[in-house]
Amino acid sequence: MKTSKLFSLSFSFLLFLSVGIIKGQAVNDPASLPVYKTSGAITLDGQLLESDWLVDKPHMMFRIGGVPVGNSNTPTNFAVVKPPYTDTSTCYVKFLRNNMDLYFSLNSNDKQVCRFDWEGDGMFMKIKDASGTDKEYKIYVGVVSGVPQFVFETNGPAGSGNGVGYPRPGTTIYDSSDVDNGYTAELVIHLGQLGFVTIPDTITLLINIFDPDNYSLGVPPWGPNGNYAKQWWGSEWGGTYRKLALLDATVPVELTAFTGYYRTNTAVLEWSTATETNNQGFEIQRSTDGVNFNKIEFVKGNGTTSNPSSYSFTDNKILPSTNYYYRLKQIDFNGTFEYSNVINLGESYPVEFELYQNFPNPFNPSTNISFSLPTDSDVQLEVYNLIGQKVASIINGKLAAGRHNVEFDASSLTSGVYVYKLIANNHTNVKVISKKMLLIK
């Protein structure tokens, strides 16, 4: 079983069921975060085009004043180096592993991509090698031969890593405007070059994200324009570290919707995914108590894809007036699996048209009358005395399929035996059924 695999679910239950979103429980300053294996190679171009980057797995969200939400965990602390800092940009940092290569991605919506003296928009990181020695890796805005651009720097062994930044279309580095479209970046560290012989269980590191704003090329860092803030996970320059847990599990399938509802005498399930990785398919499981589930069908998945996919299944083997629960067991090609959350569709429609004995009976002066409709129908529920005179009309209108209960108040009637009659017209058939009841005053 994938004990660490996370489903990102959002489900909207019909039949008056609530709507919710189930994600990981993000926190402020997490002690560690999981790192999944990639489903394929990563092209280090800074553009984050691989589907594995799209999956909403646990990650860091660097935003001044940010609040943990979903899978977005917030960093340890921050500092406003040069006020006033008024930007609202957010930089998401995610992690992946491909064999002995550890990948980092930055995805920022920064509207002012520039540099503050020695520190530019981007990431500074310290990571401990196999001997416990700090090595520095940076991908940030710099200037090469007078041209503003992203640069990669490290004091680690030659060839131990690389990084590429990508200003999104619409972003001009150092334009000192508020119209940039942000940037993305990728960084890789080759763990074998840091002395690791096998894949370690954890990696120790700290991460800083820099965010200078309103600087133009050549303007002094402490001049009249520009402001600067930075945030860190762990500590700013050293002493306090955090962990990445390197999992032996691929990036999970991202399930974005799981819906269930009744259609006459069937249960219809519909679900969709944003991305899929090594997805063999979905085993559909059903329960009548919400605890004990049994497989009823298997629906083939789409393997690995970054495109949204939609699925549906109709359960034709349900019993009337029964509570049904459903869940999905998503199975990878290697046999590992993960369960979705359980959805409860409530009580299924009755198959038979039925009028139940009133309760209590005898009664004084009120009683409850229940009946079941297999389909939506125009309904009349009336009360007659023993000589055939109608003495009350309880219901006269359209009702949905299902079980219904109404209270009948006979305060205005005298003691005696009465007949209550149910007439249901679904515009195909007309059904009539009646029963006796006893009023004793």
Phi, psi and omega in degrees: 000145177278089183290341183249357183285136185247128171269136171255107188246139163230130186227140178238109183271130175279189182058045175068022176273156186280165179250138180205169177232126180251120178223181175294157181271092181292152181223169171274134177053062178295143179292329178203162176224150180281150175235119181270157172285149176282160176272351180193190182288152174254125174272118185278079179240001178080357188266349176059046184276345183289144183297331181298329178289338185281339185290137183278075177261167181304135184205178177258141177239110180264110179205126180300123182079011181293153180242133178303135180205139179058239177259008183267103178271146183258157188281177186294309186198180180208168175215136171268104186287316178228108179277171357274131179265115184238006183289155179238026184288154179232136177238119178266132179242121180241167186225144175214162176225137172234102187056242182264012179257125180256122185251145175233142175233145174241134179223104187239144175258024184305130181270354181220089184269114185201200187222141173251099179051253185268354184235123179244172176309129180145205188233137168245133185220142167247135180226140181271132178281187185297335180269358181089011180270138179290136170233139183259140176222134184224141167223113188200169180290126176225194178226124179240118181053040178080001182254119177295131181192165175286140180231153175246135179222148175203151169255011177282177180303148178303133179079009183276352180188174178198160180208148180222131175254154184220105173292124180297155174307132185099354179254127175240116181296133177070026179273355176055035178244179181244037185235004181298154182255020176083189182209162170231161181202154176228143177223139178234141174237126180272104187298330178298331179281351177257016174092002179277124181275322176236170181293118180288157177292322182221159172238135180260131185199171167222151184227132171245137172244124181264147177213081170276152181220154171064030175256143173251155181300128179091351179281133181301144182299330181253023180285191185288340179242162179100149173213164191206135174220158176213155180228152181220150175248111189110256172218171188291311183235348179156167178104322178235129186232165175235174185239147165247125179266116184274107185274152173262057181212141179282166179304132185287162171292135179261102179273121186255345179203142177214109188238141176223142177200160178269140172232106189048246185256031176227162174247126182253126177247136178224136178212162182214157178234149174275319178215160176220143178227117179053038185272107176290321178158192186236123171272122180270126182240144185231149179213154174252357179235358180078004182239308183263113183249147177231145177290133176240342181192163174230131179245124183294138177272186183252022176068243178242122181204146174262002180268145176299143179229146180237144182224158175207155177208139178247122178269108182267002186243061177247153180265155180289151174051046182231138175283132179236138176241145179225151171211162178250137172250102181278126187240130176276167180295337179271005175096346177291155187210168177208145180264147169279174170290161181272137171248139180249116182276355183079199185279132180288163180293146173287147178277325186259148169282121187212140173245124185266158178295135180297157180214133355285162178207116002298166183216163176194117350262358186242154176210161179256135179241126181241150177205161182237141177238125178286338180220164173301136187210156166278124191238138169235128175238114188231159180238135181234152170274179187287350176259012173088009178275133177285126183248347180198146172241112186271317181225139174208089183175183183272132179233150178282159175300145181136188180262137182233151179222132178227154176259133178250123180257115183256031182301328184274356183259159177269164178302148177151182179267135180230158179245127174252131188240134177249125177240123182234128181236112178261017179070008170238317178223154174245125180247137179228133177210145182219158178216161179261153175217156186241120176260124179235119179249000000 
